[in-house]
């Protein structure tokens, strides 16, 4: 059986790996075809932690890989309870530090030189040297000098250049700083600062827990009723079995699915970049390791679907969420676009269309590539318009709108998007704003446009676009004005490219 991922050849896998294909497809002819599937297992519910089912694969992947884990949520979301119970279930020695009051000596003790000139440490009972799990609570309130010294602990399991021999897990928890709160109605957390980008990037898994109000009715009632008072008797065995199973499955997932998942991550990074979420090389490698581990965790938990594993990876691997407000919708849109693109065969024309990163080229392909459905064509056109500078996207919209109105090239929703861009200028005319040099610049643009061969309607519209979107907003002496010829030439290039793409009638798939 095989783990199904986009754009890859399927290889045979051990029978322990669940397949996304129906069981009857590979079963013997005398095997029952209507046997119920095993019920999914839970990592957290036996521990008395409910409401976080969708986060379990990411948490289990962090346990199996022993990569650094950061939990982010409002207060009262059971971050500490969750991590402490996981450590106890695994039978590990836990050191729990409140980072807001942490002194560096609390971690290592006091250095004492011995007779040979070496340094040993007089370690207090809570020192980190014997820890198997180091949990830094309230890390968003940590003093910068202490936070800097945590870098090697989290990233390398070292402190002051000395290896912490027994340390396996590095965990942390924080409230979202004001600039990163997804909900504007949340209370502010005084003293919580955005994590340093380098420190945030040391955490492979960054998992945001939902608010209590967002849990299901059943889970809220369980919490109110005291379900979290104590773990079940079998909780430790369940956690250990799931971690062991996930570790065993990771090599198989990497072997059977690695190439396809790498292609997904590569495309995903480009989609995230379009949403202003920049992914560096280290994070890119982490994303691939995470998606492999989360896919293995899905299998261990009895959950099917590579798409679900990829989605969970995107939602639990972006460090920006502890520094600035990141829209969940933007993350989901990037995932869906990357999944759709890498799920296509290499000879599918839609793959060419959606993989083009330059927005103008993507818009032109959306208008000219044959054999593409109107839905895909409209999606590519609208995404290109969103990624282009406003002046260029508005000029493109004006040029293509007549063609879009005359047929079924794109869905009505895409036509409405294009029409809204056009209406911002068409109904307002050429509004010259500003005074002095700014007004003179806009008038000079009009004179230069009159020297072109543009039809009157196009000339008026282009002048309106330049006056509205290209004149600097600051009406101050000394503010530089753009090169009028450069602006005009660029918009003319956009117009001519669009007209050329529309010259040949298209067949819509």
HELIX and SHEET records of a PDB file:
HELIX    1   1 UNK A   23  UNK A   25  5                                   3    
HELIX    2   2 UNK A   45  UNK A   47  5                                   3    
HELIX    3   3 UNK A   53  UNK A   55  5                                   3    
HELIX    4   4 UNK A   56  UNK A   65  1                                  10    
HELIX    5   5 UNK A   79  UNK A   89  1                                  11    
HELIX    6   6 UNK A  104  UNK A  108  1                                   5    
HELIX    7   7 UNK A  139  UNK A  141  5                                   3    
HELIX    8   8 UNK A  144  UNK A  156  1                                  13    
HELIX    9   9 UNK A  178  UNK A  180  5                                   3    
HELIX   10  10 UNK A  197  UNK A  200  1                                   4    
HELIX   11  11 UNK A  212  UNK A  214  5                                   3    
HELIX   12  12 UNK A  217  UNK A  224  1                                   8    
HELIX   13  13 UNK A  227  UNK A  229  5                                   3    
HELIX   14  14 UNK A  235  UNK A  274  1                                  40    
HELIX   15  15 UNK A  281  UNK A  301  1                                  21    
HELIX   16  16 UNK A  306  UNK A  315  1                                  10    
HELIX   17  17 UNK A  319  UNK A  322  5                                   4    
HELIX   18  18 UNK A  328  UNK A  342  1                                  15    
HELIX   19  19 UNK A  349  UNK A  355  1                                   7    
HELIX   20  20 UNK A  359  UNK A  368  1                                  10    
HELIX   21  21 UNK A  374  UNK A  387  1                                  14    
HELIX   22  22 UNK A  390  UNK A  405  1                                  16    
HELIX   23  23 UNK A  412  UNK A  426  1                                  15    
HELIX   24  24 UNK A  437  UNK A  450  1                                  14    
HELIX   25  25 UNK A  456  UNK A  469  1                                  14    
HELIX   26  26 UNK A  484  UNK A  501  1                                  18    
SHEET    1   A 5 UNK A  94  UNK A  98  0                                        
SHEET    2   A 5 UNK A 133  UNK A 137  1                                        
SHEET    3   A 5 UNK A 169  UNK A 174  1                                        
SHEET    4   A 5 UNK A  69  UNK A  72  1                                        
SHEET    5   A 5 UNK A 205  UNK A 208  1                                        
SHEET    1   B 2 UNK A 110  UNK A 113  0                                        
SHEET    2   B 2 UNK A 119  UNK A 122 -1                                        
SHEET    1   C 2 UNK A 158  UNK A 159  0                                        
SHEET    2   C 2 UNK A 162  UNK A 163 -1                                        
END                                                                             
